[in-house]
């Protein structure tokens, strides 16, 4: 299985095979066993004030409800869009 360095895509312009330039404005990608537990610290590091969880029904069941609980425990009150 090939490992992908996602950092090479973040905050950079990249020329695509379609001949257009695309930009990924995502600042952080976190892949780990305890990624949801690390979200409150990432939010604080970035200085975000308004948090929105965007999810479909499957993601809500798998991670959205737990993420909301984790955030609320840290006094971060997200808005949810499902």
C-alpha positions as CSV (number, residue, x, y, z in Angstrom):
1,X,0.0,0.0,0.0
2,X,1.4,3.4,-1.0
3,X,1.7,6.1,1.6
4,X,0.6,9.5,0.6
5,X,2.1,12.7,2.0
6,X,-0.9,14.9,2.3
7,X,1.2,17.9,3.4
8,X,2.3,18.3,-0.2
9,X,-1.3,19.2,-1.2
10,X,-2.1,21.6,1.6
11,X,-2.1,25.4,1.1
12,X,-0.5,25.1,-2.3
13,X,-1.5,25.6,-5.9
14,X,-1.1,22.6,-8.1
15,X,-1.4,22.3,-11.9
16,X,-3.8,19.5,-12.8
17,X,-4.0,17.2,-15.8
18,X,-7.1,19.2,-16.8
19,X,-4.6,22.2,-17.3
20,X,-6.2,24.2,-14.6
21,X,-4.6,25.2,-11.3
22,X,-6.3,23.9,-8.2
23,X,-5.7,24.9,-4.6
24,X,-6.4,23.0,-1.4
25,X,-7.1,25.5,1.4
26,X,-7.3,22.9,4.1
27,X,-4.7,23.7,6.8
28,X,-4.5,20.3,8.6
29,X,-5.2,16.7,7.9
30,X,-5.0,14.4,10.9
31,X,-5.1,10.7,10.5
32,X,-4.8,8.7,13.7
33,X,-6.6,6.3,15.9
34,X,-7.5,9.1,18.4
35,X,-8.0,11.9,15.8
36,X,-11.4,13.0,17.2
37,X,-9.8,13.5,20.6
38,X,-7.3,15.8,19.1
39,X,-9.8,18.1,17.4
40,X,-10.4,20.5,20.3
41,X,-6.7,21.2,20.6
42,X,-6.5,21.8,16.8
43,X,-9.4,24.2,17.0
44,X,-7.7,26.1,19.8
45,X,-4.3,26.2,18.0
46,X,-6.0,27.7,14.9
47,X,-7.9,30.2,17.0
48,X,-11.3,29.2,15.5
49,X,-14.3,30.8,17.2
50,X,-17.2,29.4,15.2
51,X,-17.3,25.6,14.5
52,X,-19.6,23.8,12.2
53,X,-19.8,20.0,11.8
54,X,-21.0,19.1,8.3
55,X,-22.0,15.5,8.0
56,X,-24.2,13.0,6.3
57,X,-26.3,10.5,8.2
58,X,-23.5,7.8,8.1
59,X,-20.8,10.1,9.3
60,X,-23.1,11.5,12.0
61,X,-23.6,7.9,13.4
62,X,-19.9,6.9,13.1
63,X,-18.2,10.1,14.3
64,X,-20.4,13.2,14.4
65,X,-22.2,12.5,17.6
66,X,-18.9,11.6,19.4
67,X,-17.1,14.6,18.0
68,X,-19.9,16.9,19.3
69,X,-19.7,15.3,22.7
70,X,-15.9,15.8,22.8
71,X,-16.2,19.4,21.7
72,X,-18.9,20.2,24.3
73,X,-16.8,18.7,27.0
74,X,-14.1,21.3,26.1
75,X,-16.7,24.1,26.1
76,X,-16.7,24.3,22.2
77,X,-20.3,24.5,21.0
78,X,-20.5,23.5,17.3
79,X,-23.3,24.1,14.9
80,X,-24.4,20.9,13.0
81,X,-25.4,20.6,9.4
82,X,-26.7,17.2,8.3
